[in-house]
Amino acid sequence: MTPKPPPTKHNSAQHTTTTMKLHTVTSLGEFDKVLKSELVIVDFFAEWCGPCKVISPFVETLQSDYNQVLFAKVDVDQGKDIAAKYTVSSMPTFVYFHKGKEVNRVVGADRAGITTGLDQLVSLNPAAVKSLPGAGGADSEDAGSTVNSADNSAIAAFVPKNMEILNSGIDFTSTEALNIANNGDVRNVLTNGLSGDQEFVSDTDSQMLLNVQLQNNAKIQTILLKKPAVSGDNQIPSHIKVWANHPNLSFDDTQSIEAQHVGDVVFDGEWAEIKLRYVRFQNVSTISMLIEGEDEDECTNLDRVVLIGSSGEARSGKLEKMQD
């Protein structure tokens, strides 16, 4: 099915640039969860701070070069207790953490200093894999959780011996969903699925585009799609195209770049199993999925996406460039 030229489509990450916003922390409890990741940089900023606004886009672009590091930010006016605990009085201040302990800080919008600090942080463990704070509140399961109790046995039946569920290794700081209505949260679809009145539905037509960044390079064998319990006036997916290693793939790109997999989505009960040609999805760092329903004018609804394969070693990003 050839996709029509789409109308204006929206990004569930709530921005249209190719960089991803930093995870904003507002409480000490949430900050403690961030520090569970081995390597962390925290941008302490203020809305009224001019240099903070100038340096912020630069810091956002660094995320793709330092895949081992969890980037976060704290508004000192909203997180006064966090700023007080770490004696932050000048903005911006960038504080670097290794295993929960501060190891360095840079005060001011110093690009060279920020980058040098990241290089030094990564040198403490170039093979580190960041862990991400949960997608929801205190009552939600961790974002790294790959199955919930209701889906556990169903998903396990699709996982071959020597394979694993890869969703716990998704880097949500660089993962996005395009053309999603009402800012539907892609984290829910890629972790535990929808609950309550949550929905994940395409916005202006039948197409949705997911760009999923992995913390580790992986071999991907299977994609599972789960349809919503109730679709309402929307349709379920019927077609899928898949690309490997095309970060920030756009809708225009899907019409000019050949997909490595093109196929129908056929549900057997709640789940549809999309088996990929394993040889085409080796050493995958980013997997992009264009998912659409049968009627191109109707919106498409989705509950959950599960990736199955085998995970490799952590990508070393910036450190590899330093060693060239």
URJOBEL-V354560 format. One record per residue. N is the residue number from 1. RES is the residue in three letters. SS is DSSP state (H for helix, E for strand, - for the rest). OMEGA is omega in whole degrees, 0 to 359 (* if undefined). Layout:
# URJOBEL-V354560
{{N | RES | SS | OMEGA} {N | RES | SS | OMEGA}}
This chain:
# URJOBEL-V354560
{{1 | MET | - | 181} {2 | THR | - | 182} {3 | PRO | - | 177} {4 | LYS | - | 174} {5 | PRO | - | 189} {6 | PRO | - | 168} {7 | PRO | - | 182} {8 | THR | - | 183} {9 | LYS | - | 190} {10 | HIS | - | 183} {11 | ASN | E | 181} {12 | SER | - | 175} {13 | ALA | - | 173} {14 | GLN | - | 172} {15 | HIS | - | 186} {16 | THR | - | 178} {17 | THR | - | 183} {18 | THR | - | 176} {19 | THR | - | 182} {20 | MET | - | 179} {21 | LYS | - | 177} {22 | LEU | - | 177} {23 | HIS | E | 182} {24 | THR | E | 181} {25 | VAL | E | 184} {26 | THR | - | 182} {27 | SER | - | 178} {28 | LEU | H | 179} {29 | GLY | H | 178} {30 | GLU | H | 179} {31 | PHE | H | 178} {32 | ASP | H | 177} {33 | LYS | H | 178} {34 | VAL | H | 183} {35 | LEU | - | 173} {36 | LYS | - | 173} {37 | SER | - | 187} {38 | GLU | - | 182} {39 | LEU | E | 185} {40 | VAL | E | 168} {41 | ILE | E | 181} {42 | VAL | E | 178} {43 | ASP | E | 174} {44 | PHE | E | 187} {45 | PHE | E | 173} {46 | ALA | - | 181} {47 | GLU | - | 182} {48 | TRP | - | 185} {49 | CYS | - | 179} {50 | GLY | H | 179} {51 | PRO | H | 177} {52 | CYS | H | 181} {53 | LYS | H | 180} {54 | VAL | H | 186} {55 | ILE | H | 187} {56 | SER | H | 179} {57 | PRO | H | 178} {58 | PHE | H | 180} {59 | VAL | H | 179} {60 | GLU | H | 181} {61 | THR | H | 182} {62 | LEU | H | 184} {63 | GLN | - | 182} {64 | SER | - | 179} {65 | ASP | - | 182} {66 | TYR | - | 186} {67 | ASN | - | 181} {68 | GLN | - | 190} {69 | VAL | - | 173} {70 | LEU | E | 178} {71 | PHE | E | 178} {72 | ALA | E | 179} {73 | LYS | E | 180} {74 | VAL | E | 171} {75 | ASP | E | 188} {76 | VAL | - | 178} {77 | ASP | - | 177} {78 | GLN | - | 180} {79 | GLY | - | 184} {80 | LYS | H | 180} {81 | ASP | H | 178} {82 | ILE | H | 180} {83 | ALA | H | 180} {84 | ALA | H | 181} {85 | LYS | H | 183} {86 | TYR | - | 175} {87 | THR | - | 177} {88 | VAL | - | 181} {89 | SER | - | 179} {90 | SER | - | 181} {91 | MET | - | 356} {92 | PRO | - | 171} {93 | THR | E | 180} {94 | PHE | E | 183} {95 | VAL | E | 184} {96 | TYR | E | 182} {97 | PHE | E | 172} {98 | HIS | E | 181} {99 | LYS | - | 174} {100 | GLY | - | 182} {101 | LYS | E | 178} {102 | GLU | E | 180} {103 | VAL | E | 183} {104 | ASN | E | 170} {105 | ARG | E | 177} {106 | VAL | E | 180} {107 | VAL | E | 180} {108 | GLY | - | 182} {109 | ALA | - | 185} {110 | ASP | - | 183} {111 | ARG | H | 181} {112 | ALA | H | 180} {113 | GLY | H | 179} {114 | ILE | H | 181} {115 | THR | H | 178} {116 | THR | H | 177} {117 | GLY | H | 178} {118 | LEU | H | 177} {119 | ASP | H | 180} {120 | GLN | H | 179} {121 | LEU | H | 181} {122 | VAL | H | 180} {123 | SER | H | 178} {124 | LEU | - | 174} {125 | ASN | - | 181} {126 | PRO | - | 182} {127 | ALA | - | 181} {128 | ALA | - | 176} {129 | VAL | - | 183} {130 | LYS | - | 172} {131 | SER | - | 188} {132 | LEU | - | 178} {133 | PRO | - | 185} {134 | GLY | - | 182} {135 | ALA | - | 184} {136 | GLY | - | 181} {137 | GLY | - | 185} {138 | ALA | - | 182} {139 | ASP | - | 182} {140 | SER | - | 177} {141 | GLU | - | 180} {142 | ASP | - | 179} {143 | ALA | - | 180} {144 | GLY | - | 181} {145 | SER | - | 185} {146 | THR | - | 181} {147 | VAL | - | 168} {148 | ASN | - | 189} {149 | SER | - | 183} {150 | ALA | - | 185} {151 | ASP | - | 191} {152 | ASN | H | 184} {153 | SER | H | 181} {154 | ALA | H | 181} {155 | ILE | H | 182} {156 | ALA | H | 181} {157 | ALA | - | 181} {158 | PHE | - | 186} {159 | VAL | - | 180} {160 | PRO | - | 175} {161 | LYS | - | 181} {162 | ASN | - | 174} {163 | MET | - | 181} {164 | GLU | E | 173} {165 | ILE | E | 189} {166 | LEU | - | 188} {167 | ASN | H | 179} {168 | SER | H | 180} {169 | GLY | H | 179} {170 | ILE | E | 176} {171 | ASP | - | 185} {172 | PHE | H | 177} {173 | THR | H | 181} {174 | SER | H | 179} {175 | THR | - | 183} {176 | GLU | E | 174} {177 | ALA | E | 184} {178 | LEU | E | 179} {179 | ASN | - | 179} {180 | ILE | E | 182} {181 | ALA | H | 172} {182 | ASN | H | 178} {183 | ASN | H | 177} {184 | GLY | - | 188} {185 | ASP | - | 181} {186 | VAL | H | 178} {187 | ARG | H | 181} {188 | ASN | H | 183} {189 | VAL | H | 183} {190 | LEU | H | 177} {191 | THR | - | 188} {192 | ASN | - | 183} {193 | GLY | - | 185} {194 | LEU | - | 176} {195 | SER | - | 178} {196 | GLY | - | 182} {197 | ASP | - | 178} {198 | GLN | - | 175} {199 | GLU | - | 177} {200 | PHE | - | 190} {201 | VAL | E | 178} {202 | SER | E | 190} {203 | ASP | - | 191} {204 | THR | - | 178} {205 | ASP | - | 188} {206 | SER | - | 191} {207 | GLN | E | 167} {208 | MET | E | 183} {209 | LEU | E | 179} {210 | LEU | E | 172} {211 | ASN | E | 187} {212 | VAL | E | 179} {213 | GLN | E | 178} {214 | LEU | E | 176} {215 | GLN | E | 178} {216 | ASN | E | 170} {217 | ASN | E | 186} {218 | ALA | E | 167} {219 | LYS | E | 184} {220 | ILE | E | 183} {221 | GLN | E | 189} {222 | THR | E | 169} {223 | ILE | E | 174} {224 | LEU | E | 173} {225 | LEU | E | 176} {226 | LYS | E | 179} {227 | LYS | - | 180} {228 | PRO | - | 178} {229 | ALA | - | 177} {230 | VAL | - | 182} {231 | SER | - | 181} {232 | GLY | - | 180} {233 | ASP | - | 184} {234 | ASN | - | 181} {235 | GLN | E | 176} {236 | ILE | E | 181} {237 | PRO | - | 177} {238 | SER | - | 180} {239 | HIS | E | 179} {240 | ILE | E | 169} {241 | LYS | E | 186} {242 | VAL | E | 177} {243 | TRP | E | 174} {244 | ALA | E | 171} {245 | ASN | - | 170} {246 | HIS | - | 183} {247 | PRO | - | 176} {248 | ASN | - | 177} {249 | LEU | - | 180} {250 | SER | - | 176} {251 | PHE | H | 176} {252 | ASP | H | 179} {253 | ASP | H | 183} {254 | THR | H | 178} {255 | GLN | H | 183} {256 | SER | H | 180} {257 | ILE | - | 182} {258 | GLU | - | 178} {259 | ALA | - | 176} {260 | GLN | - | 176} {261 | HIS | E | 175} {262 | VAL | E | 182} {263 | GLY | E | 177} {264 | ASP | E | 174} {265 | VAL | - | 183} {266 | VAL | - | 181} {267 | PHE | E | 171} {268 | ASP | E | 190} {269 | GLY | - | 183} {270 | GLU | - | 192} {271 | TRP | E | 170} {272 | ALA | E | 181} {273 | GLU | E | 178} {274 | ILE | E | 180} {275 | LYS | E | 181} {276 | LEU | - | 172} {277 | ARG | - | 190} {278 | TYR | H | 184} {279 | VAL | H | 182} {280 | ARG | H | 184} {281 | PHE | - | 173} {282 | GLN | - | 174} {283 | ASN | - | 183} {284 | VAL | E | 173} {285 | SER | E | 176} {286 | THR | E | 175} {287 | ILE | E | 182} {288 | SER | E | 184} {289 | MET | E | 172} {290 | LEU | E | 185} {291 | ILE | E | 181} {292 | GLU | E | 177} {293 | GLY | - | 185} {294 | GLU | - | 181} {295 | ASP | - | 187} {296 | GLU | - | 181} {297 | ASP | - | 180} {298 | GLU | - | 179} {299 | CYS | - | 183} {300 | THR | E | 184} {301 | ASN | E | 182} {302 | LEU | - | 180} {303 | ASP | - | 189} {304 | ARG | E | 175} {305 | VAL | E | 179} {306 | VAL | E | 177} {307 | LEU | E | 181} {308 | ILE | E | 179} {309 | GLY | E | 178} {310 | SER | E | 184} {311 | SER | E | 179} {312 | GLY | E | 181} {313 | GLU | E | 179} {314 | ALA | E | 175} {315 | ARG | - | 186} {316 | SER | - | 170} {317 | GLY | - | 189} {318 | LYS | H | 184} {319 | LEU | H | 178} {320 | GLU | H | 180} {321 | LYS | H | 181} {322 | MET | H | 185} {323 | GLN | H | 181} {324 | ASP | - | *}}
